[in-house]
């Protein structure tokens, strides 16, 4: 049982970080109805920019502020150049635009900072916490605890921001009906710009945490694919859904790898979340916290 809880806890901590990546998708989808396939590339771009600036001689905090500014500018430019001209276009057109943005950001990242992997040290050691080990006997990584705490704090802060503030209420109005929001005086482009900027900030935090764990490399762009099962389980429009979906995916993939992996030759952790998401689609395609859409014909 001790080993079971150790695996379960490790999966839940990883799930919180999955939720952080999924949150970027949720924010943009809620505001504009666009599935931003470029979110993974934004994570890679943010991490590569931070490391590049840090290696150029900027200290941690200056590099962090400069990267944050770059991500906000990127979000505003994306809204202005990519999204705004495609208002009222079919969803597939917007989706293809974000795919193009993905390749643009990947190429720009490698052009500016090179294609070689970089190490990212946040000063958080990946070692078991002694006081938890002494109290419970469980080996829990210090890095996992701190990273999950940062991700959870950010997710909770954004959930409160979008549910309690004036901008958050405007966001929900825009998400419900673009035309009605415009009719009551809500500046649609301004709201979209804010949301894309916040998504850039979320990508920066995710890039730093995942870059410190796995290294800053091109593989960070595939975090977008890892977030898909989280979104399917939780719902594309729900911040709480991103949290719950991430916890389910993180825990299930670790438990499946440990307890079922040996019977199928291992490697089940890479594809089990997608099988789980596929089965879930057959039962509740809108997700745990999603709303059912009924189209009249």
N, C-alpha and C positions, 0 to 999 in steps of 0.2 A: 504493500500500500504506500510505503514511503516513496518508492521509485515511481509509482503511478502519479502521486501528487507532485513529484518533482518534474516529471514530464509535462503534466497538465499545466503547472504554473509557468514553465518555460514557454509553452504554447500560447498561454493567455498573454504573456508579456510581448511575445512576437505579434500577437493579434492586435494589440494596441497600436503598434507601429504600422501594421497594415491599414488600420483605421485612419491613420494620419494621411496615408497616400490616397485612400478612398475619399477622404474629406474634400480634397481638391476637386474631384469629379463632381461631388454632390453640390458644392457651392455654385459652380458654373452651370450645372444642369438645372438647378432650382431657379436661377435668375434668367436664363436664356433658352433653356430647353436644348442646349448643345452638349453632346457628349464629347468632351475635350480629350481626344486621343493623345494630344501632345503633353498631357500632364506628366507622364514619365520622362519625356525629354526635358521638361522644365525642371524636374528634380535633378537630372544629370547636369543641366546647364548651371543651376544654382551651386551645386557642389563643386563643379569644375571651376567656376568663377571664383568661389571663395578660396579654394586651394591655390589657384593661380595667383590671386592677389596676395595671399599670405606668403607664398614663396617669393614674390617680388619684393618683400620687405615690410609690408604692412603688418602691424600687430593684429592680434585676434579680433579685437573690437572694431578697429578701423576697417579691416577686411569684411567683417560681418555687416557693418553699416553700409559700406560701399556695395556689397552684394545685394543687400536688401533694397537699396536704391535702384540697382540694375534690374531686379525682379519686378519692382513696381513699375518702372519705365517699360519693361517688356510687357507687363499686363496691360498697361494703357495703350501701348502701340498695337498690341494684338486686337484689342477692342476697336480701336480707331481704324486700322488698316484692313483687318481680316473680317471682323464680325459685323461692323456697322454697314459696310456696303452690301452685305448679304442678308439684311433684315427682310423677313417675309419670304425668303427663298426656301425650297424644300429642305427638310432635315438632312437628307443625304448629301446635299451640297455643302452644308455647314460641317458635316462630319468629314467629308473629303478635304475641306479646307484645313481642319485640324491635323489631318494626316500629313498634308503638305508642310504645315508648321512644324511637325515632328522632325521631318528630315532637315528642315532649315536649321532648327536649333541644334540637332546632332552635328551637322556640318560646321555650324558656327562655333560650337564648343570645341571641336577638334582643331579648327583653324586657329582659334585664339590661344588655346592652352595645350594643344598637342593631343595625341591619341593614346599615349602611354598611361598606364594606371598610376594613381597617386595615393599615397598614404595620408590619412586624415586623423590627427590625434586631438581629441577634445579634452584630454586630461582625465578621462574616466577609465579606470582600469577594468578589464574584463576578467574579474576574479571573484570567487565566492565571497559573500558577506559573512564574516565570522559570527556576528551576533545572531544571524538567522540560522546558521549551521549549528551553533551551540544550543539555541532554543528549540529548534524543530528537527534538526538532523538533515534538513534539505539544503542542497547546494544551489544557491540562487546567485546569478551573476550580478555584480554591482552595476555593470553597464546596462544590463537589461532593466534593472529596477529604475535607474535614473532616466534612461531613454523612455521607458513606458510612462514614468511620472511626467516628463516634459510633454509627451504626446497627449496624455490624458488631460493635463492642464490646458493645453492649447485647444483641444477639442471642446472641453467644457467652457472655456472662455468664448469661443466662437458661437457655441450654442446659445449662451446667455446673450451675446451681442446681437445675434440675429432674431432672438425671441423677445428682447426687452427694449431695444433701442428704436429710435425713429427710422434709422436706416434699415434695420432689420425688418420692421413692419413694411417699409416701402419695398424691400426685396420680396417679401411674401406676396405683396400685391402684384408686383411685376411677374412673379412666377405663376400666379393664378390666371392673369389675363393682361397681356401687353396693352391692348387697346384701351381697356378700362383704366389701367394705371395712367396712361397718357391723358385720358379724358379728365382725370381728377388732378392733373398737374404734376405727376411724378416724372422727373427727368430720366427717361429710359436709358439714354447713353451714359449719364452720370452714374446710375446704379450699376450698369454693366462694367464701367471702368473700375468702380470700387471693388466689385466682386472679383474681377480678373486680377486686380492688385493683391487682394487678400489671398487668392489662389497662388499667386507668385510667392507670397510670404510663407504659405503652407508648404510649397515646394522647397523653399529654402530650408525650413526646419527638417523636413523629411530627407532632403539631400545630405544635410550635416549628420543626421543620426544614422542613416543607412550607409553613407560614405565612411563613417567611422567604423561601422561594423564590417562591411564587405570591401572597403576600398572605393575610391572614386574612379570609376571606369564605365565604359560604354554599357555594361550590363545593367546599370542603374535604370536605363530607359525601360527595361522589361518589368519594372515595378508596376507599370500601368496594367500589364496583363495579370499580375498577381492581385491587383485590386478588383478585377472583374468579378470573381466569385464573391468577394465581400459585398459589392454593390448589388449583385443578384439576390443574395440572401437578405440584405438589410433594406434594399429599396434605393432607387437612384435619387430620390428627392428627400431623404431623411438623414439628418445628422445623427440622431440616436441610432438609426439603422446602420450607419457606417460603423459605429462603435460595436454594436451587438454582432453584426456580420463579421467584423474583424476578429472578435473574440472567438466566435464559433469556428471560423476558418483556421485561426492560429492553433487552437486547441485540438481540433479534429485532425489536422495534418500531422502534428507531432505524435498524437496517439496512434494514428494509422500507421505511421512509419515504424514505430516501435513494436506494435503488437500484431500488425498484419504484413508489414514489409518483409520479414523473413520468409513468409510463405509464398511470396511472389517474386523473390529475387532482389528485394530492396528497391529504392528509388521511388517509392510510392508517394513520398512527400511532394514531389514536383507536379503530379497530375491528380492526386486525390481531391483537392479542392474544386477542380473543374467538374469532376464526376459528381461530387456532392451538389454543386450548383446546378448541374443538368437535372439531377433528380428533383431538386427543389423547384425548378422551373415547371415541372410536370404537375406539381401540387399547388404552388402559389406563385405564379409568374410575376406578380407585382412586388414581391418581396414581403418581409415580415411587417415593415412599417410603411409600405407603399399603398397608394390608393388605387382602387379598381377603376379602370377607365371603360366606360360603356359608350361605344360608338353607334349612333342611330343610322340605319341605312334605309 
